[in-house]
Amino acid sequence: MKNSRTTIQHRQTQLLKTLRQRRSASVSDLAELLEVSPITIRRDLDYLEEQKLVTRYFGGAQAVGSVTEDDEVAYLSTTTQHLDCKQAVARRAAELLQDGDTVFINSSATALLIYPYITKNVMVITNNGRSLLVNRPVNVELLLTGGEVSGNKQSLVGEFAVQMLSGITATKCVLGVSGISVEGGITSRVIQETAINRTMLQRCSGEKIVVADHTKIGLEHNFFTGNLADVTRLITDSNADPSKLDDIRRAGVIVDVVETI
């Protein structure tokens, strides 16, 4: 027997409430929670997306407006702090790309700034949901990993994202990091992003580029991503500590120091 309209509305209300509480969820989790089939959940999500109440991504959905104002303030603070340095670093990274490159780009604020400077025909594969919001040149083909939406950066993380990346080989990789040092290697403040970053490094057959403004040089954070031996090149700005950069060079990493824009 077909569901009544009242039953459907109740289920969709519960679905939307769940998404607003969790920020995002997979179709399979929602189906299990609401005790209906994945097909039913997809149909409900299609309707809610038409009403502009949710945003779909592969395998799940996020409630529109589920990112809090505090989250946005925190992200914007990260993005705009030392913006001139980040832009100069991002521009140099873009200059290293060649026609036909397949490029991994992670969810860092610095890596996100690369798009306006890309002049070559490339495919970008990223777990940064905010890539959909930036002005992207027509020569850049974009592929999002899918996965669970995490935190104020709208990064896509989790097993689904890792599995997708594991099936791709990139020719270049551009990673923003929380810290880079001889002692600690490459580190992150966010545990969910370490698996993504590691997989990007492992699945890159060419140059592995770390982009980091001067505030990240010499820092070590809680969650280990990789050793300096996993990195080909570091791009940073001219405010970085020269002695720390010399240490990184001695570890075998090419270091590009750029002037701010």
C-alpha atoms as an extended CHARMM CRD file, in Angstrom:
* protein
*
       261  EXT
         1         1  MET       CA              0.0000000000        0.0000000000        0.0000000000  PROA      1               0.0000000000
         2         2  LYS       CA              1.2770000000        3.4650000000       -0.8800000000  PROA      2               0.0000000000
         3         3  ASN       CA              2.3160000000        5.7900000000        1.9020000000  PROA      3               0.0000000000
         4         4  SER       CA             -0.1210000000        8.5580000000        2.7360000000  PROA      4               0.0000000000
         5         5  ARG       CA              0.9490000000       12.1400000000        2.1560000000  PROA      5               0.0000000000
         6         6  THR       CA              0.9540000000       12.6650000000        5.9360000000  PROA      6               0.0000000000
         7         7  THR       CA              3.3800000000        9.7720000000        6.4030000000  PROA      7               0.0000000000
         8         8  ILE       CA              5.6680000000       11.0870000000        3.6840000000  PROA      8               0.0000000000
         9         9  GLN       CA              5.6660000000       14.5980000000        5.1430000000  PROA      9               0.0000000000
        10        10  HSD       CA              6.4190000000       13.2370000000        8.6160000000  PROA      10              0.0000000000
        11        11  ARG       CA              9.3390000000       11.1920000000        7.2850000000  PROA      11              0.0000000000
        12        12  GLN       CA             10.7370000000       14.1250000000        5.3240000000  PROA      12              0.0000000000
        13        13  THR       CA             10.4390000000       16.3310000000        8.4040000000  PROA      13              0.0000000000
        14        14  GLN       CA             12.3790000000       13.7730000000       10.4470000000  PROA      14              0.0000000000
        15        15  LEU       CA             14.9530000000       13.4600000000        7.6850000000  PROA      15              0.0000000000
        16        16  LEU       CA             15.5130000000       17.2130000000        7.5450000000  PROA      16              0.0000000000
        17        17  LYS       CA             15.6790000000       17.4350000000       11.3410000000  PROA      17              0.0000000000
        18        18  THR       CA             18.3400000000       14.7160000000       11.3680000000  PROA      18              0.0000000000
        19        19  LEU       CA             20.4130000000       16.4750000000        8.7210000000  PROA      19              0.0000000000
        20        20  ARG       CA             20.2460000000       19.7670000000       10.6040000000  PROA      20              0.0000000000
        21        21  GLN       CA             21.3700000000       18.0600000000       13.8010000000  PROA      21              0.0000000000
        22        22  ARG       CA             24.1900000000       16.0920000000       12.1800000000  PROA      22              0.0000000000
        23        23  ARG       CA             25.0260000000       18.6720000000        9.4850000000  PROA      23              0.0000000000
        24        24  SER       CA             25.2670000000       15.8220000000        6.9660000000  PROA      24              0.0000000000
        25        25  ALA       CA             24.5580000000       12.1030000000        6.6280000000  PROA      25              0.0000000000
        26        26  SER       CA             24.8300000000        9.2750000000        4.1290000000  PROA      26              0.0000000000
        27        27  VAL       CA             21.8260000000        7.7580000000        2.3710000000  PROA      27              0.0000000000
        28        28  SER       CA             22.5060000000        4.3890000000        3.9970000000  PROA      28              0.0000000000
        29        29  ASP       CA             22.6070000000        5.8860000000        7.5090000000  PROA      29              0.0000000000
        30        30  LEU       CA             19.3730000000        7.7980000000        6.9210000000  PROA      30              0.0000000000
        31        31  ALA       CA             17.6530000000        4.7030000000        5.5400000000  PROA      31              0.0000000000
        32        32  GLU       CA             18.6550000000        2.6820000000        8.5930000000  PROA      32              0.0000000000
        33        33  LEU       CA             17.6360000000        5.4210000000       11.0140000000  PROA      33              0.0000000000
        34        34  LEU       CA             14.2110000000        5.9940000000        9.4430000000  PROA      34              0.0000000000
        35        35  GLU       CA             13.6860000000        2.2920000000        8.6680000000  PROA      35              0.0000000000
        36        36  VAL       CA             12.9940000000        2.7660000000        4.9700000000  PROA      36              0.0000000000
        37        37  SER       CA             14.8160000000        1.7970000000        1.7910000000  PROA      37              0.0000000000
        38        38  PRO       CA             17.7000000000        3.8310000000        0.3230000000  PROA      38              0.0000000000
        39        39  ILE       CA             15.5010000000        4.4230000000       -2.7410000000  PROA      39              0.0000000000
        40        40  THR       CA             12.8880000000        6.1020000000       -0.5300000000  PROA      40              0.0000000000
        41        41  ILE       CA             15.5470000000        8.2860000000        1.0920000000  PROA      41              0.0000000000
        42        42  ARG       CA             16.9010000000        9.3430000000       -2.2990000000  PROA      42              0.0000000000
        43        43  ARG       CA             13.3960000000       10.2590000000       -3.4310000000  PROA      43              0.0000000000
        44        44  ASP       CA             12.8450000000       12.3110000000       -0.2690000000  PROA      44              0.0000000000
        45        45  LEU       CA             16.1990000000       14.0330000000       -0.7120000000  PROA      45              0.0000000000
        46        46  ASP       CA             15.3410000000       14.8680000000       -4.3090000000  PROA      46              0.0000000000
        47        47  TYR       CA             12.1780000000       16.5820000000       -3.0960000000  PROA      47              0.0000000000
        48        48  LEU       CA             13.9650000000       18.4390000000       -0.2870000000  PROA      48              0.0000000000
        49        49  GLU       CA             16.6560000000       19.5850000000       -2.7000000000  PROA      49              0.0000000000
        50        50  GLU       CA             13.9770000000       20.9510000000       -5.0370000000  PROA      50              0.0000000000
        51        51  GLN       CA             12.6990000000       22.9320000000       -2.0470000000  PROA      51              0.0000000000
        52        52  LYS       CA             16.2690000000       24.2040000000       -1.4830000000  PROA      52              0.0000000000
        53        53  LEU       CA             16.3240000000       22.6670000000        2.0000000000  PROA      53              0.0000000000
        54        54  VAL       CA             19.2300000000       20.2840000000        1.4140000000  PROA      54              0.0000000000
        55        55  THR       CA             22.2830000000       20.0030000000       -0.7980000000  PROA      55              0.0000000000
        56        56  ARG       CA             23.0340000000       16.6080000000       -2.3140000000  PROA      56              0.0000000000
        57        57  TYR       CA             26.4720000000       15.0880000000       -2.7150000000  PROA      57              0.0000000000
        58        58  PHE       CA             27.3810000000       11.6220000000       -3.9110000000  PROA      58              0.0000000000
        59        59  GLY       CA             26.1040000000        9.1380000000       -1.3360000000  PROA      59              0.0000000000
        60        60  GLY       CA             24.5030000000       11.6250000000        1.0320000000  PROA      60              0.0000000000
        61        61  ALA       CA             23.2130000000       15.1160000000        1.7420000000  PROA      61              0.0000000000
        62        62  GLN       CA             23.7000000000       18.2000000000        3.8790000000  PROA      62              0.0000000000
        63        63  ALA       CA             21.0490000000       20.5440000000        5.2210000000  PROA      63              0.0000000000
        64        64  VAL       CA             21.2160000000       24.0170000000        3.7100000000  PROA      64              0.0000000000
        65        65  GLY       CA             22.3900000000       26.4600000000        6.3470000000  PROA      65              0.0000000000
        66        66  SER       CA             23.7120000000       23.7050000000        8.6110000000  PROA      66              0.0000000000
        67        67  VAL       CA             27.0520000000       25.4690000000        8.9200000000  PROA      67              0.0000000000
        68        68  THR       CA             26.8210000000       27.7950000000       11.9000000000  PROA      68              0.0000000000
        69        69  GLU       CA             27.7590000000       31.4570000000       11.9460000000  PROA      69              0.0000000000
        70        70  ASP       CA             30.6190000000       30.6630000000       14.3220000000  PROA      70              0.0000000000
        71        71  ASP       CA             31.9120000000       28.0930000000       11.8360000000  PROA      71              0.0000000000
        72        72  GLU       CA             31.8590000000       30.6660000000        9.0510000000  PROA      72              0.0000000000
        73        73  VAL       CA             33.6750000000       33.2460000000       11.1800000000  PROA      73              0.0000000000
        74        74  ALA       CA             36.3480000000       30.6830000000       12.0650000000  PROA      74              0.0000000000
        75        75  TYR       CA             36.8540000000       29.6760000000        8.4460000000  PROA      75              0.0000000000
        76        76  LEU       CA             36.9520000000       33.2380000000        7.1630000000  PROA      76              0.0000000000
        77        77  SER       CA             39.4830000000       34.1030000000        9.8540000000  PROA      77              0.0000000000
        78        78  THR       CA             41.7180000000       31.2620000000        8.6670000000  PROA      78              0.0000000000
        79        79  THR       CA             41.3100000000       32.2430000000        5.0240000000  PROA      79              0.0000000000
        80        80  THR       CA             41.9120000000       35.9770000000        5.3570000000  PROA      80              0.0000000000
        81        81  GLN       CA             44.7910000000       35.8380000000        7.8480000000  PROA      81              0.0000000000
        82        82  HSD       CA             48.0150000000       36.5620000000        5.9100000000  PROA      82              0.0000000000
        83        83  LEU       CA             45.9310000000       36.5030000000        2.7260000000  PROA      83              0.0000000000
        84        84  ASP       CA             48.6220000000       38.1970000000        0.6270000000  PROA      84              0.0000000000
        85        85  CYS       CA             51.0900000000       35.4820000000        1.6140000000  PROA      85              0.0000000000
        86        86  LYS       CA             48.6280000000       32.6940000000        0.8530000000  PROA      86              0.0000000000
        87        87  GLN       CA             47.8140000000       34.1830000000       -2.5500000000  PROA      87              0.0000000000
        88        88  ALA       CA             51.4730000000       34.4550000000       -3.5130000000  PROA      88              0.0000000000
        89        89  VAL       CA             52.0630000000       30.8470000000       -2.4900000000  PROA      89              0.0000000000
        90        90  ALA       CA             48.9900000000       29.6520000000       -4.3960000000  PROA      90              0.0000000000
        91        91  ARG       CA             50.0310000000       31.5380000000       -7.5390000000  PROA      91              0.0000000000
        92        92  ARG       CA             53.4500000000       29.8570000000       -7.5300000000  PROA      92              0.0000000000
        93        93  ALA       CA             51.8050000000       26.4350000000       -7.1560000000  PROA      93              0.0000000000
        94        94  ALA       CA             49.5670000000       27.1560000000      -10.1470000000  PROA      94              0.0000000000
        95        95  GLU       CA             52.6260000000       28.0360000000      -12.2490000000  PROA      95              0.0000000000
        96        96  LEU       CA             53.9320000000       24.4870000000      -11.7690000000  PROA      96              0.0000000000
        97        97  LEU       CA             50.8940000000       22.8560000000      -13.3670000000  PROA      97              0.0000000000
        98        98  GLN       CA             51.0580000000       21.6490000000      -16.9680000000  PROA      98              0.0000000000
        99        99  ASP       CA             48.4560000000       20.9010000000      -19.6330000000  PROA      99              0.0000000000
       100       100  GLY       CA             46.9250000000       17.4890000000      -19.0310000000  PROA      100             0.0000000000
       101       101  ASP       CA             47.8120000000       17.3040000000      -15.3380000000  PROA      101             0.0000000000
       102       102  THR       CA             45.4970000000       15.5220000000      -12.9340000000  PROA      102             0.0000000000
       103       103  VAL       CA             45.9100000000       17.3830000000       -9.6520000000  PROA      103             0.0000000000
       104       104  PHE       CA             44.9540000000       16.4380000000       -6.1170000000  PROA      104             0.0000000000
       105       105  ILE       CA             44.0960000000       19.5110000000       -4.0240000000  PROA      105             0.0000000000
       106       106  ASN       CA             43.1540000000       19.1200000000       -0.3740000000  PROA      106             0.0000000000
       107       107  SER       CA             40.8150000000       21.1850000000        1.7850000000  PROA      107             0.0000000000
       108       108  SER       CA             43.2170000000       23.8480000000        3.0440000000  PROA      108             0.0000000000
       109       109  ALA       CA             42.4450000000       27.5490000000        2.6940000000  PROA      109             0.0000000000
       110       110  THR       CA             45.7570000000       28.1760000000        0.9140000000  PROA      110             0.0000000000
       111       111  ALA       CA             45.2290000000       25.3730000000       -1.6090000000  PROA      111             0.0000000000
       112       112  LEU       CA             41.7310000000       26.7000000000       -2.3410000000  PROA      112             0.0000000000
       113       113  LEU       CA             43.2430000000       29.9920000000       -3.5410000000  PROA      113             0.0000000000
       114       114  ILE       CA             45.0100000000       28.2980000000       -6.4550000000  PROA      114             0.0000000000
       115       115  TYR       CA             42.0470000000       28.2740000000       -8.8560000000  PROA      115             0.0000000000
       116       116  PRO       CA             42.1710000000       31.8650000000      -10.2330000000  PROA      116             0.0000000000
       117       117  TYR       CA             45.8560000000       31.4190000000      -11.1130000000  PROA      117             0.0000000000
       118       118  ILE       CA             45.5360000000       28.1740000000      -13.1020000000  PROA      118             0.0000000000
       119       119  THR       CA             46.1310000000       28.8580000000      -16.8060000000  PROA      119             0.0000000000
       120       120  LYS       CA             46.6720000000       25.2840000000      -18.0320000000  PROA      120             0.0000000000
       121       121  ASN       CA             44.0770000000       22.6660000000      -18.9590000000  PROA      121             0.0000000000
       122       122  VAL       CA             43.9450000000       20.4430000000      -15.8950000000  PROA      122             0.0000000000
       123       123  MET       CA             41.6250000000       18.1840000000      -13.9550000000  PROA      123             0.0000000000
       124       124  VAL       CA             41.4140000000       18.9600000000      -10.2360000000  PROA      124             0.0000000000
       125       125  ILE       CA             40.3010000000       16.2440000000       -7.8420000000  PROA      125             0.0000000000
       126       126  THR       CA             39.5530000000       17.6340000000       -4.4080000000  PROA      126             0.0000000000
       127       127  ASN       CA             37.8220000000       16.9610000000       -1.1160000000  PROA      127             0.0000000000
       128       128  ASN       CA             37.1760000000       20.6870000000       -0.6550000000  PROA      128             0.0000000000
       129       129  GLY       CA             33.4450000000       21.3390000000       -0.9680000000  PROA      129             0.0000000000
       130       130  ARG       CA             34.1140000000       25.0660000000       -1.1510000000  PROA      130             0.0000000000
       131       131  SER       CA             35.6990000000       24.5330000000       -4.5600000000  PROA      131             0.0000000000
       132       132  LEU       CA             32.1570000000       24.7890000000       -5.9210000000  PROA      132             0.0000000000
       133       133  LEU       CA             31.9070000000       28.3570000000       -4.6300000000  PROA      133             0.0000000000
       134       134  VAL       CA             35.0980000000       29.8720000000       -6.0430000000  PROA      134             0.0000000000
       135       135  ASN       CA             35.5520000000       31.4470000000       -9.4650000000  PROA      135             0.0000000000
       136       136  ARG       CA             37.0210000000       28.6090000000      -11.4720000000  PROA      136             0.0000000000
       137       137  PRO       CA             38.4970000000       29.0830000000      -14.9710000000  PROA      137             0.0000000000
       138       138  VAL       CA             36.8440000000       27.1140000000      -17.7830000000  PROA      138             0.0000000000
       139       139  ASN       CA             40.1330000000       25.2790000000      -18.3670000000  PROA      139             0.0000000000
       140       140  VAL       CA             39.8320000000       23.6010000000      -14.9490000000  PROA      140             0.0000000000
       141       141  GLU       CA             37.7580000000       20.4330000000      -14.8190000000  PROA      141             0.0000000000
       142       142  LEU       CA             36.6080000000       19.7290000000      -11.2560000000  PROA      142             0.0000000000
       143       143  LEU       CA             35.8610000000       16.4090000000       -9.5800000000  PROA      143             0.0000000000
       144       144  LEU       CA             34.7600000000       16.2180000000       -5.9340000000  PROA      144             0.0000000000
       145       145  THR       CA             35.5440000000       13.0850000000       -3.9780000000  PROA      145             0.0000000000
       146       146  GLY       CA             32.2340000000       12.8310000000       -2.1700000000  PROA      146             0.0000000000
       147       147  GLY       CA             32.2080000000       11.7170000000        1.4470000000  PROA      147             0.0000000000
       148       148  GLU       CA             31.0770000000       13.0400000000        4.8060000000  PROA      148             0.0000000000
       149       149  VAL       CA             30.9880000000       16.8380000000        5.0750000000  PROA      149             0.0000000000
       150       150  SER       CA             33.1970000000       17.8680000000        7.9740000000  PROA      150             0.0000000000
       151       151  GLY       CA             33.5210000000       21.1460000000        9.8230000000  PROA      151             0.0000000000
       152       152  ASN       CA             33.5980000000       24.7660000000        8.7910000000  PROA      152             0.0000000000
       153       153  LYS       CA             35.8620000000       24.1210000000        5.8050000000  PROA      153             0.0000000000
       154       154  GLN       CA             33.2040000000       21.9170000000        4.2120000000  PROA      154             0.0000000000
       155       155  SER       CA             35.8500000000       19.2710000000        3.6160000000  PROA      155             0.0000000000
       156       156  LEU       CA             34.7750000000       15.8330000000        2.4120000000  PROA      156             0.0000000000
       157       157  VAL       CA             36.2690000000       13.1010000000        4.5720000000  PROA      157             0.0000000000
       158       158  GLY       CA             35.7160000000        9.5160000000        5.6330000000  PROA      158             0.0000000000
       159       159  GLU       CA             36.0740000000        6.0750000000        4.0900000000  PROA      159             0.0000000000
       160       160  PHE       CA             34.1310000000        6.9310000000        0.9440000000  PROA      160             0.0000000000
       161       161  ALA       CA             36.4520000000        9.8280000000        0.0910000000  PROA      161             0.0000000000
       162       162  VAL       CA             39.5490000000        7.7410000000        0.8140000000  PROA      162             0.0000000000
       163       163  GLN       CA             38.3010000000        4.8560000000       -1.3370000000  PROA      163             0.0000000000
       164       164  MET       CA             37.6310000000        7.1660000000       -4.2630000000  PROA      164             0.0000000000
       165       165  LEU       CA             41.0940000000        8.7210000000       -4.0610000000  PROA      165             0.0000000000
       166       166  SER       CA             42.6440000000        5.2540000000       -3.8010000000  PROA      166             0.0000000000
       167       167  GLY       CA             41.3490000000        4.4460000000       -7.2700000000  PROA      167             0.0000000000
       168       168  ILE       CA             42.9320000000        7.5000000000       -8.9290000000  PROA      168             0.0000000000
       169       169  THR       CA             46.5130000000        8.3270000000       -9.8870000000  PROA      169             0.0000000000
       170       170  ALA       CA             47.3420000000       12.0400000000       -9.9960000000  PROA      170             0.0000000000
       171       171  THR       CA             50.3130000000       13.6130000000      -11.7450000000  PROA      171             0.0000000000
       172       172  LYS       CA             50.6120000000       16.3900000000       -9.1630000000  PROA      172             0.0000000000
       173       173  CYS       CA             49.4360000000       16.9830000000       -5.6160000000  PROA      173             0.0000000000
       174       174  VAL       CA             48.9610000000       20.3370000000       -3.8570000000  PROA      174             0.0000000000
       175       175  LEU       CA             48.5280000000       20.0620000000       -0.0920000000  PROA      175             0.0000000000
       176       176  GLY       CA             48.0140000000       22.7610000000        2.4840000000  PROA      176             0.0000000000
       177       177  VAL       CA             49.1820000000       21.7420000000        5.9560000000  PROA      177             0.0000000000
       178       178  SER       CA             48.8840000000       22.9140000000        9.5450000000  PROA      178             0.0000000000
       179       179  GLY       CA             52.5840000000       22.4670000000       10.1480000000  PROA      179             0.0000000000
       180       180  ILE       CA             55.7820000000       21.3130000000        8.4750000000  PROA      180             0.0000000000
       181       181  SER       CA             59.1280000000       20.7310000000       10.1510000000  PROA      181             0.0000000000
       182       182  VAL       CA             62.1500000000       18.4550000000       10.0480000000  PROA      182             0.0000000000
       183       183  GLU       CA             61.2670000000       16.9800000000       13.4210000000  PROA      183             0.0000000000
       184       184  GLY       CA             57.5570000000       16.4190000000       12.9120000000  PROA      184             0.0000000000
       185       185  GLY       CA             57.2130000000       16.0980000000        9.1530000000  PROA      185             0.0000000000
       186       186  ILE       CA             53.8090000000       17.1360000000        7.7960000000  PROA      186             0.0000000000
       187       187  THR       CA             51.1060000000       17.4800000000       10.4250000000  PROA      187             0.0000000000
       188       188  SER       CA             47.4580000000       18.4940000000       10.7260000000  PROA      188             0.0000000000
       189       189  ARG       CA             45.1830000000       19.8490000000       13.4330000000  PROA      189             0.0000000000
       190       190  VAL       CA             42.2490000000       17.7730000000       12.1360000000  PROA      190             0.0000000000
       191       191  ILE       CA             42.4400000000       13.9990000000       12.4770000000  PROA      191             0.0000000000
       192       192  GLN       CA             39.8110000000       13.3140000000        9.7880000000  PROA      192             0.0000000000
       193       193  GLU       CA             41.9510000000       14.9960000000        7.1500000000  PROA      193             0.0000000000
       194       194  THR       CA             45.1270000000       13.0040000000        7.7490000000  PROA      194             0.0000000000
       195       195  ALA       CA             43.8290000000        9.9230000000        5.9050000000  PROA      195             0.0000000000
       196       196  ILE       CA             42.8220000000       12.1040000000        2.9410000000  PROA      196             0.0000000000
       197       197  ASN       CA             46.2030000000       13.8240000000        2.7960000000  PROA      197             0.0000000000
       198       198  ARG       CA             48.1280000000       10.5600000000        3.1190000000  PROA      198             0.0000000000
       199       199  THR       CA             46.1300000000        8.9710000000        0.3280000000  PROA      199             0.0000000000
       200       200  MET       CA             46.7030000000       11.9670000000       -1.9420000000  PROA      200             0.0000000000
       201       201  LEU       CA             50.4530000000       11.6950000000       -1.3610000000  PROA      201             0.0000000000
       202       202  GLN       CA             50.4640000000        7.9440000000       -1.9340000000  PROA      202             0.0000000000
       203       203  ARG       CA             48.3990000000        8.1410000000       -5.1200000000  PROA      203             0.0000000000
       204       204  CYS       CA             50.4420000000       10.9260000000       -6.7400000000  PROA      204             0.0000000000
       205       205  SER       CA             52.9740000000        9.7470000000       -9.3130000000  PROA      205             0.0000000000
       206       206  GLY       CA             54.5550000000       13.1610000000       -9.8510000000  PROA      206             0.0000000000
       207       207  GLU       CA             55.4430000000       16.2770000000       -7.9130000000  PROA      207             0.0000000000
       208       208  LYS       CA             54.0450000000       16.5120000000       -4.3840000000  PROA      208             0.0000000000
       209       209  ILE       CA             53.7660000000       20.1680000000       -3.4230000000  PROA      209             0.0000000000
       210       210  VAL       CA             53.1290000000       21.5090000000        0.0760000000  PROA      210             0.0000000000
       211       211  VAL       CA             51.7800000000       25.0720000000        0.1930000000  PROA      211             0.0000000000
       212       212  ALA       CA             52.2300000000       26.8190000000        3.5330000000  PROA      212             0.0000000000
       213       213  ASP       CA             52.5590000000       30.4410000000        4.5600000000  PROA      213             0.0000000000
       214       214  HSD       CA             55.3360000000       31.3880000000        6.9680000000  PROA      214             0.0000000000
       215       215  THR       CA             53.2190000000       30.7800000000       10.0810000000  PROA      215             0.0000000000
       216       216  LYS       CA             53.1940000000       27.0050000000        9.3780000000  PROA      216             0.0000000000
       217       217  ILE       CA             56.9540000000       26.5930000000        8.9830000000  PROA      217             0.0000000000
       218       218  GLY       CA             58.5860000000       24.7950000000       11.9120000000  PROA      218             0.0000000000
       219       219  LEU       CA             55.2670000000       23.9410000000       13.5370000000  PROA      219             0.0000000000
       220       220  GLU       CA             54.2380000000       20.4590000000       14.6290000000  PROA      220             0.0000000000
       221       221  HSD       CA             50.6150000000       19.5230000000       15.3290000000  PROA      221             0.0000000000
       222       222  ASN       CA             48.9490000000       16.4620000000       16.8160000000  PROA      222             0.0000000000
       223       223  PHE       CA             48.1390000000       14.4040000000       13.7400000000  PROA      223             0.0000000000
       224       224  PHE       CA             50.9040000000       13.0500000000       11.5080000000  PROA      224             0.0000000000
       225       225  THR       CA             50.3680000000       13.0610000000        7.7340000000  PROA      225             0.0000000000
       226       226  GLY       CA             53.7660000000       12.1740000000        6.3000000000  PROA      226             0.0000000000
       227       227  ASN       CA             57.5310000000       12.5630000000        6.3930000000  PROA      227             0.0000000000
       228       228  LEU       CA             59.4790000000       15.1910000000        4.5060000000  PROA      228             0.0000000000
       229       229  ALA       CA             60.6530000000       12.3400000000        2.2750000000  PROA      229             0.0000000000
       230       230  ASP       CA             57.0620000000       12.1520000000        1.0120000000  PROA      230             0.0000000000
       231       231  VAL       CA             57.2520000000       15.7540000000       -0.2630000000  PROA      231             0.0000000000
       232       232  THR       CA             58.9230000000       17.0230000000       -3.4370000000  PROA      232             0.0000000000
       233       233  ARG       CA             58.5470000000       20.7680000000       -2.9710000000  PROA      233             0.0000000000
       234       234  LEU       CA             57.5450000000       23.3250000000       -0.3380000000  PROA      234             0.0000000000
       235       235  ILE       CA             56.2320000000       26.7320000000       -1.3790000000  PROA      235             0.0000000000
       236       236  THR       CA             56.1940000000       29.4240000000        1.2950000000  PROA      236             0.0000000000
       237       237  ASP       CA             56.5190000000       33.1900000000        1.5680000000  PROA      237             0.0000000000
       238       238  SER       CA             59.5200000000       35.3680000000        2.3080000000  PROA      238             0.0000000000
       239       239  ASN       CA             58.5260000000       35.9280000000        5.9440000000  PROA      239             0.0000000000
       240       240  ALA       CA             59.4320000000       32.3300000000        6.8170000000  PROA      240             0.0000000000
       241       241  ASP       CA             62.3620000000       31.6330000000        9.1530000000  PROA      241             0.0000000000
       242       242  PRO       CA             65.4020000000       31.0990000000        6.8500000000  PROA      242             0.0000000000
       243       243  SER       CA             67.0850000000       28.6560000000        9.2340000000  PROA      243             0.0000000000
       244       244  LYS       CA             64.0240000000       26.4110000000        9.3480000000  PROA      244             0.0000000000
       245       245  LEU       CA             63.8250000000       26.5030000000        5.5520000000  PROA      245             0.0000000000
       246       246  ASP       CA             67.4940000000       25.5090000000        5.3240000000  PROA      246             0.0000000000
       247       247  ASP       CA             66.7510000000       22.5260000000        7.5650000000  PROA      247             0.0000000000
       248       248  ILE       CA             63.9240000000       21.4760000000        5.2500000000  PROA      248             0.0000000000
       249       249  ARG       CA             66.1780000000       21.8610000000        2.1860000000  PROA      249             0.0000000000
       250       250  ARG       CA             68.8040000000       19.6420000000        3.8060000000  PROA      250             0.0000000000
       251       251  ALA       CA             66.0970000000       16.9990000000        4.1960000000  PROA      251             0.0000000000
       252       252  GLY       CA             65.8690000000       16.8660000000        0.3890000000  PROA      252             0.0000000000
       253       253  VAL       CA             62.8530000000       19.1080000000       -0.2320000000  PROA      253             0.0000000000
       254       254  ILE       CA             62.9460000000       21.8160000000       -2.9210000000  PROA      254             0.0000000000
       255       255  VAL       CA             61.9490000000       25.0920000000       -1.2360000000  PROA      255             0.0000000000
       256       256  ASP       CA             60.4300000000       27.9520000000       -3.2310000000  PROA      256             0.0000000000
       257       257  VAL       CA             60.2550000000       31.2810000000       -1.3940000000  PROA      257             0.0000000000
       258       258  VAL       CA             57.8870000000       33.8190000000       -2.9470000000  PROA      258             0.0000000000
       259       259  GLU       CA             57.3370000000       37.5150000000       -2.3570000000  PROA      259             0.0000000000
       260       260  THR       CA             53.8290000000       38.5540000000       -1.3490000000  PROA      260             0.0000000000
       261       261  ILE       CA             51.4590000000       39.8320000000       -4.0130000000  PROA      261             0.0000000000
